[in-house]
Amino acid sequence: MKDWCFSLVLIPIYLATFLLWQQLPSRACFLFGGFSSAVVMSAGFMWAVKHHYFVDKADLVFHAFVILDVIIEGSLYDAARLAGYTFCWQIAEVDFVG
């Protein structure tokens, strides 16, 4: 049976990042919030890799994709505001449900 500790930590960080961006939609908030979240998520990701958390390569890639999504959206302030958050939620669905 899979241990869910990393996913259960990743979900609130991911959601908190987007809630922060919705509540404080400034360029500085996007950059700082995205960078901070990415650092915390990446540290957790490295821990998970070290402890053989992932079931297979696809599981590893899906989790990495969520972190990459935060990095990309955090650095693309104007594009994220125009596109909305639907792409982010679709990625979360694939990672957390799949």
URRA-V778431 format. One line per field, one symbol per residue. ss: DSSP state (A for helix, B for strand, O for the rest). psi: psi as a letter, one per 30 degrees, with the letter a starting at -180 (. if undefined). burial: + if it has 16 or more other C-alpha atoms within 10 Angstrom, else -. A space follows every 50 residues. Layout:
ss->???
psi->???
burial->???
This chain:
ss->OOOOAAAAAAAAAAAAAAAAAAAOOOAAAAAAAAAAAAAAAAAAAAAAAA OOOOOOAAAAAAAAAAAAAAAAAAAOAAAAAAAOOAAAAAAAAAAAAO
psi->kkkgeeefeeeeeeeeeeeeeeeiileeeeeeeeeeeeeeeeeeeeeeee ghekeaeeeeeeeeeeeeeeeeeffieeeeeefageeeeeeeeeefe.
burial->-----++--++-++--++--+-------+++-++++++--++-++--+-- --++-----+-++-+++-+++++++-+--+-------+--++--+---
